[in-house]
Amino acid sequence: MEHILSSCSTALTQGRQRWRHDQVLQEMADILERQRMQKRKQPQPKTIHFVKEGQPTP
């Protein structure tokens, strides 16, 4: 990604600004997707079972 963002003069002279733009967006999308999937893998919080007064606990 560093090369893509470094304003490579060859890419600029060849008119590949859109390609560079799309590559940056793709890299960002990949990073965000990895982060989203990582957060999904976290364990869910335990459920709290409330018991009415006078009822036996399970």
C-alpha positions, 0 to 999 in steps of 0.5 A, spaced: 500 500 500 505 504 501 507 504 493 500 505 491 500 512 496 507 514 494 504 518 488 508 513 483 510 518 477 510 512 472 503 511 474 501 518 474 504 519 467 501 513 464 494 516 466 493 510 472 490 515 477 483 511 477 487 505 478 491 507 484 484 510 487 481 503 486 487 500 489 487 504 495 479 503 496 480 495 495 486 495 500 482 499 505 476 494 504 480 488 505 483 491 512 476 493 514 473 486 512 478 483 516 477 487 522 469 486 521 470 478 521 475 479 527 470 482 531 465 477 529 469 471 532 469 474 539 465 470 544 458 472 546 457 475 553 454 470 557 446 470 558 444 472 565 438 468 568 434 472 573 430 468 578 423 470 581 424 471 589 422 465 592 423 460 586 429 455 586 435 457 582 436 452 576 
